[in-house]
Each structure stands twice: as structure tokens, then as C-alpha cells.
């Protein structure tokens, strides 16, 4: 199983989806928290866009990513074996969002 999580600045589409990607302004960063395949929590500050790929032989994992940026727009997406399972976006001052797939 291959789980990919992505955070990026975005142009908001419909209320719950970030449909159109764009390069974040230079220097845009986010505080990102996510679970790895063994359910260990990781917290980091990273420039956007940011992504991580987790591979596992476990029959199921929980994919959870939370992010708060220093810009006005942010989005996240979780794909499992190439299929988008969760995608969200938010806007506002220091926008924050999360993506959760309980059983990937």
C-alpha cells in the first residue's frame, strides 16, 4: 500500500476541495503534523508545497495530516494507491486544514 499526503497553497474551488494548484509565494511555510504508517506523530515546519510518501505492507493504516500555513490559503490531499481519498482546503489569515482517512 502506498499513501501520499500533500500540502500546498491553493486556489480554492468548491468549499471542500482544492482543485487548482499553484506555486506558493516564495517563503510560504506551514506547520505540519502527520501520522506515519506506525502511528507515530511527526511535527515539522516546511516550505510549501510539501509531500510525504508512506509505503507499508500492513493491511490498513490511518492517514492523518494537519497543517497551518503562514499564508491565506492552504490545502491538503491524501491519495492511497493513486486514488484521492481526502482533499480539503481553507482560506483566511494563517489558514489551517486537515485531511483524515480512517482506513487507508
URZI-V336206 format. One record per backbone hydrogen bond with DSSP energy under -1.0 kcal/mol. NH is the residue of the N-H (numbers start at 1). CO is the residue of the C=O. Records with the same first field share a line. If there is no record, write none. Layout:
NH->CO, CO
This chain:
3->54
4->79
5->52
6->77
7->50
8->75
11->20
13->17
17->14
20->11
28->25
30->46
31->68
32->44
33->66
34->42
35->64
36->40
39->36
42->34
44->32
46->30
48->28
50->7
52->5
54->3
56->1
63->101
65->99
66->33
67->97
68->31
69->95
70->29
74->90
75->8
76->88
77->6
78->86
79->4
80->83
81->2
83->80
85->78
86->78
88->76
90->74
92->72
95->71, 92
97->67
99->65
101->63
104->61
